[in-house]
Amino acid sequence: MYNGNQIKVLLAQQQVSSADLCEKVFGKRDASIWQLVNGNPTAKTLESIADFFKVPIDVFFQRQVVVNQQAPNAHFDQGYFQLLLQTKDELINSKDEEIKMLKKELDAERKKSQINLHMS
């Protein structure tokens, strides 16, 4: 499943402006990333975003690998399991970053609300 919020996480992690991303993807700095985050971008657009952030395109998808449990003799090499662990770690890290970003946004909104209450 597509996870557009990962774009916000990468913007925050890499300290890049959404205007820079929009210029790369849309060719204009005044475009909005709303469509990228909440929409259903094409594979070509996602490839462009992944290139911009220098990350694999898989970063923008949440998926779980299902191992066929009916094949007890199936051979999975160590690299496969290392890849699974790495993917898990990357997902956890991206979720942690997303949580940090959301907490910052919440704190900012709370401060803004408090200022507005004091001004009223």
Backbone hydrogen bonds, N-H to C=O, Kabsch-Sander energy under -0.5 kcal/mol:
donor,donor_aa,acceptor,acceptor_aa,energy
3,N,60,F,-3.3
4,G,2,Y,-0.5
6,Q,3,N,-1.4
7,I,4,G,-1.9
8,K,4,G,-0.6
9,V,5,N,-1.9
10,L,6,Q,-2.6
11,L,7,I,-2.4
12,A,8,K,-2.2
13,Q,9,V,-3.0
14,Q,10,L,-2.7
15,Q,11,L,-0.5
15,Q,12,A,-0.6
16,V,11,L,-2.1
21,L,17,S,-1.6
22,C,18,S,-2.8
23,E,19,A,-2.2
24,K,20,D,-1.7
25,V,21,L,-2.6
26,F,22,C,-3.0
27,G,22,C,-0.9
27,G,23,E,-0.7
28,K,22,C,-1.0
31,A,28,K,-0.9
37,V,33,I,-2.6
38,N,34,W,-3.2
39,G,35,Q,-1.6
46,L,42,T,-2.6
47,E,43,A,-2.4
48,S,44,K,-2.0
49,I,45,T,-2.3
50,A,46,L,-2.9
51,D,47,E,-2.4
52,F,48,S,-2.1
53,F,49,I,-2.3
54,K,50,A,-1.1
55,V,50,A,-2.3
59,V,56,P,-1.7
60,F,57,I,-1.8
61,F,58,D,-2.1
62,Q,1,M,-3.3
63,R,61,F,-0.6
66,V,64,Q,-0.5
67,V,65,V,-0.6
69,Q,67,V,-0.8
71,A,68,N,-0.9
74,A,71,A,-2.0
76,F,74,A,-0.6
77,D,75,H,-0.5
80,Y,77,D,-0.7
81,F,77,D,-1.3
82,Q,78,Q,-2.3
83,L,79,G,-2.4
84,L,80,Y,-2.1
85,L,81,F,-2.4
86,Q,82,Q,-2.6
87,T,83,L,-2.7
88,K,84,L,-2.4
89,D,85,L,-2.6
90,E,86,Q,-2.7
91,L,87,T,-2.3
92,I,88,K,-2.5
93,N,89,D,-2.7
94,S,90,E,-2.6
95,K,91,L,-2.3
96,D,92,I,-2.5
97,E,93,N,-2.4
98,E,94,S,-2.3
99,I,95,K,-2.5
100,K,96,D,-2.4
101,M,97,E,-2.5
102,L,98,E,-2.5
103,K,99,I,-2.5
104,K,100,K,-2.2
105,E,101,M,-2.3
106,L,102,L,-2.5
107,D,103,K,-2.7
108,A,104,K,-2.5
109,E,105,E,-2.3
110,R,106,L,-2.5
111,K,107,D,-2.5
112,K,108,A,-2.4
113,S,109,E,-2.4
114,Q,110,R,-2.4
115,I,111,K,-2.4
116,N,112,K,-2.2
117,L,113,S,-2.1
118,H,114,Q,-2.1
119,M,115,I,-1.7
120,S,116,N,-1.0
